[in-house]
Amino acid sequence: MAPQAKIGPSILNADLANLAAESQKLLDNGADYLHLDVMDGNFVPNLTFGHPMVKCLRNHIKNAYFETHMMVNSPEQWIEPMADAGVNLYTFHIEPVKDVCNVCRLVQESGMKVGLAIKPATKVSVEELARYMEVADVVLVMTVEPGFGGQSFMADMMPKVEWLRCNYPNIDIEVDGGVGPKTIECCAKSGANMIVSGTAVVGAPDQRQAITQMREVVQRYLK
C-alpha cells in the first residue's frame, strides 16, 4: 500500500493537566494520530510519562491511533506495558539496542506495529537498515536532538529521508522536530509522509487549519 499523508501532533506540547480534553480536541480538529513522547531520563536527559498515563488516556479516548516514541535505554522493558495500555505503534531508538531485530519481533508479538527511530548523529546504510526493514512499519528520522521540545529544525537530516524513500518507497517515513508551516514542504519534498508537529499544531490559533494545510503539502508530493 502506498504511503498516506498523516499528521500526528506531539501531545507533550499540550496542557498535560488536561491531556484527555486536549488530545480529543486535536483529533476533532483532524489529527490522524497522537504522538506520545516517552523519556526515561537516561537515554535523554528529560523525563516525561509512562504506561500508566498512556493507559488512562486510552480509557478516555477509545479509538484514536497512539504512537509512543520511546526515548529510553531499554525499550524491550516497556513493550508489554505499552501494549496493555493500548498503544498501536511502538517506535524505539535503535542506538541503545544490541539486538534490534529481537526487539522488533517482541513488539510484533505484542500486537503493536514497529517503528524505528534514528537520532540526528546516526547514519543510515543499506547494510544496517536492510536487516530491519522487513519487520519495520515506520522509520522515524529525528530532525532535532531527542529529549526537548522547541528546537530548530535540522534541514541537513533530509538526505536521510530522501535515501529512505528512494530505497524503500512503500515504507512510512516519519519526521519529528521543529516541523511546522515553514519546514513542512522541505520534509514532504524529501519523502516524509508522517509528520510529527508540536507547537506548530498544538499552539496554533486554528488547529484544524494548521493540520489541513500541512496534510495538503504532504499529499502534493506523494506519488
Long-range contacts (C-beta under 8 A, 24 or more apart in sequence): 1-170, 2-170, 2-222, 2-223, 3-170, 3-171, 3-172, 3-173, 3-193, 3-194, 3-222, 4-193, 4-222, 5-193, 5-195, 5-215, 5-218, 5-219, 5-222, 6-32, 6-33, 6-172, 6-193, 6-194, 6-195, 6-215, 7-31, 7-32, 7-195, 7-197, 7-201, 7-211, 7-214, 7-215, 7-218, 8-32, 8-33, 8-34, 8-35, 8-67, 8-174, 8-194, 8-195, 8-196, 8-197, 9-34, 9-35, 9-196, 9-197, 9-198, 9-201, 9-202, 9-207, 9-211, 10-35, 10-37, 10-149, 10-176, 10-196, 10-197, 10-198, 10-202, 11-35, 11-36, 11-37, 11-202, 12-36, 12-37, 12-48, 12-149, 12-198, 13-149, 13-198, 13-199, 13-202, 13-203, 14-202, 16-49, 19-53, 19-57, 20-56, 20-57, 20-60, 20-61, 22-202, 23-57, 23-60, 23-61, 23-64, 24-60, 24-61, 25-207, 26-201, 26-202, 26-207, 27-61, 27-64, 29-207, 29-208, 29-211, 30-207, 30-208, 30-211, 30-212, 30-215, 31-201, 31-211, 32-65, 32-215, 33-64, 33-65, 33-66, 33-67, 33-88, 33-89, 34-61, 34-64, 34-65, 34-66, 34-67, 35-67, 35-69, 35-176, 35-196, 36-66, 36-67, 36-68, 36-69, 36-87, 37-69, 37-71, 38-68, 38-69, 38-70, 38-71, 38-72, 38-78, 39-71, 39-72, 39-146, 39-147, 40-71, 40-72, 40-73, 40-74, 42-72, 42-73, 43-71, 43-72, 43-73, 43-93, 43-95, 43-96, 43-146, 44-71, 44-146, 44-147, 44-148, 45-147, 46-147, 46-148, 50-78, 50-81, 51-78, 51-81, 51-82, 51-84, 51-85, 52-85, 54-82, 54-85, 54-86, 54-87, 55-84, 55-85, 55-86, 58-85, 58-86, 65-89, 67-91, 67-115, 67-138, 69-115, 69-117, 69-140, 69-146, 69-176, 69-196, 70-117, 71-117, 71-146, 71-147, 72-96, 75-103, 76-102, 76-103, 76-106, 79-103, 79-106, 79-107, 79-110, 79-112, 80-110, 82-110, 82-112, 83-110, 83-111, 83-112, 87-112, 88-112, 88-113, 89-113, 89-114, 89-115, 89-137, 89-138, 90-114, 90-115, 91-115, 91-116, 91-117, 91-138, 91-140, 91-174, 92-116, 92-117, 93-117, 93-118, 93-119, 93-146, 94-118, 94-122, 94-132, 95-119, 95-122, 100-131, 100-132, 101-131, 101-132, 101-135, 104-132, 104-135, 104-136, 105-135, 108-135, 113-137, 113-138, 114-138, 115-139, 115-140, 115-174, 116-140, 117-142, 117-146, 118-142, 118-160, 119-145, 119-146, 120-144, 120-145, 120-154, 120-157, 124-160, 124-163, 124-164, 126-167, 129-164, 129-167, 129-168, 133-168, 133-171, 136-171, 137-171, 137-172, 138-171, 138-172, 138-173, 138-174, 138-194, 139-164, 139-168, 139-171, 139-172, 139-173, 139-174, 140-174, 140-175, 140-176, 140-194, 140-196, 141-173, 141-174, 141-175, 141-176, 141-192, 142-175, 142-176, 142-177, 143-175, 143-176, 143-177, 143-178, 143-179, 143-183, 143-187, 144-176, 144-177, 144-178, 145-177, 146-177, 149-198, 149-199, 150-198, 150-199, 151-177, 151-178, 152-178, 153-177, 153-178, 153-179, 153-180, 153-183, 153-186, 154-178, 155-183, 155-186, 158-186, 158-187, 158-190, 159-190, 161-187, 161-190, 161-191, 161-192, 162-190, 162-191, 164-191, 165-190, 165-191, 165-192, 166-191, 179-214, 180-210, 180-214, 181-210, 181-213, 181-214, 184-213, 184-214, 184-217, 184-218, 185-217, 187-218, 188-217, 188-218, 188-220, 188-221, 188-222, 189-221, 191-221, 192-218, 193-218, 193-222
